[in-house]
Amino acid sequence: MAMETVTFILLMLTTMVRREVEKVKNEVMVVFIMLEIKAILLVKTFSLKLDYNKNLKNYGELIAYKEYYQELLKDSPSNDYLKSKLASVQLEIQLVSGLITKQKLEIARLKKFKLEVIGGMIE
C-alpha cells in the first residue's frame, strides 16, 4: 500500500512538473517571438528613416534647382528649355514631397506599433 501511495505521489509530482515546464516553455516562446517582431520593426524603421533622410536631402536639392531655374528665367523669360526644366523640377518636388509625407506617416505608424509590442511584452 505504501509503495502504491509513493508511486501515485511521484506520478502527480511528475505531472505537475511537466505542466509547469510546458507553461514556462510557452512563455519563453512568446518572449522570443515578441523580440523577433521588435527586431524586425527596428530594422524596418531604420531603413525607412534612411530613405526619409535621403528624400529630404533630394528635396532640398530640388528646391535649390527650382530657385536656380527661376533666376535664369528672369533673365530670359521666353527660353522654352528653361521653362521645361523648371516644370520638370517642380514635378519632382511634388513627387518627393508626397514620398516624404508617406514615409513620415509610415514611421509614426511603426513607432506606435513598436510601442504596442513593447507594452505587450511588459504585460
NORCORKA-V381482 format. One record per residue. N is the residue number from 1. OMEGA is omega as a letter, one per 40 degrees, with the letter a starting at -180 (none if undefined). Layout:
BEGIN
n & omega
N & OMEGA
N & OMEGA
END
This chain:
BEGIN
n & omega
1 & a
2 & i
3 & i
4 & i
5 & i
6 & i
7 & i
8 & a
9 & i
10 & i
11 & i
12 & i
13 & i
14 & i
15 & i
16 & a
17 & i
18 & i
19 & a
20 & i
21 & i
22 & i
23 & a
24 & i
25 & i
26 & i
27 & i
28 & i
29 & i
30 & i
31 & i
32 & i
33 & i
34 & i
35 & i
36 & i
37 & a
38 & i
39 & i
40 & i
41 & i
42 & i
43 & a
44 & i
45 & i
46 & i
47 & i
48 & i
49 & i
50 & i
51 & i
52 & a
53 & i
54 & i
55 & i
56 & i
57 & i
58 & i
59 & i
60 & i
61 & i
62 & i
63 & i
64 & i
65 & a
66 & i
67 & i
68 & i
69 & i
70 & i
71 & i
72 & i
73 & i
74 & a
75 & i
76 & a
77 & a
78 & a
79 & a
80 & i
81 & i
82 & i
83 & i
84 & i
85 & i
86 & i
87 & i
88 & i
89 & i
90 & i
91 & i
92 & i
93 & i
94 & a
95 & a
96 & i
97 & i
98 & i
99 & a
100 & i
101 & i
102 & a
103 & i
104 & a
105 & a
106 & i
107 & i
108 & i
109 & i
110 & i
111 & i
112 & i
113 & i
114 & i
115 & i
116 & i
117 & i
118 & i
119 & i
120 & i
121 & a
122 & a
123 & none
END
